[in-house]
Amino acid sequence: ISTFESNIRGTWGILEASRRSPGVQQVVVASSDKAYGTQPELPYTEEMPLLAHHPYDVSKACADMLATSYHMTFGVPVCVTRCGNFFGPGDTNWNRLVPGTIRSLLRGIRPLIRSDGTPIRDYLYVVDGALAYLQLAQAMSQDPSLVGQTFNFSTESEVAAIDFARLIAEVVGRPDLEPDVRAVANNEIPHQYLSAKKARELLNWAPHYTIQHAMETTVSWYRDYLVEDRSH
């Protein structure tokens, strides 16, 4: 229920406020690749139907459809973005792969992977995500034909969870700590990654950071954060 409240009610609340506020010039709805659900072909493209089934995925698909509805019906100047898995400084949800893995490695503990390690995802540095939203909003202001459209943002590199955990271990400097694979996670979409061709061609968009550089910056932040956290 909290997921539906945040992502569905929260989205229509913002869209309704925007509809009643003529000063709002651009609205960017931050959706997710999860809205696509399990597709027979990959990578995900913006033309694919939304085949979401699980609660988070459905909440994002609903948000997307609400955005489209408000644009088509009321002319709200909105675009939808779909990104892969964000990572970067500031995320303290230790159940997520990147924060949990980094914290474990810095504590000298084998990182825990709740899936069987094989789910494929693409990962996007949170700063690149924020810059993508801003670039899209600016493009919308300059080219009204973009309004109402959906854009994928992705590094277009796919990686298995266990391989991403090993990459993190290399950056942390603890490649000796092999992931502890539990294979207990349910309702995982097995293979997800996005095509960013449309964003590249229409927005001239590209990520600013390589995964390696982004992960080094992220690990550095967690080193400082966890030291400070222990001092309190």
Buried (B, 14 or more C-beta within 10 A) or exposed (E): EEBBEEBBBEBBEBBBEBBEEEEBEBBBBBBBBBBBBBBEEBBBBBEBEBBBEBBBBBBBBBBBBBBBBBBEEEEBBBBBBBBBBBBBBEBEEEEEBBBBBBBBBBEEEBBBBBBBBBBBBBBBBBBBBEBBBEBBBEBBEEEEEBBBBBBBBBBBEBBBBBBBBBBBBEBBEBEEBEBEBEEEEEEBBEBBBBBBBBBBEBBEBEBEBEBEEBBEBBBEBBEEBBEEEEEE
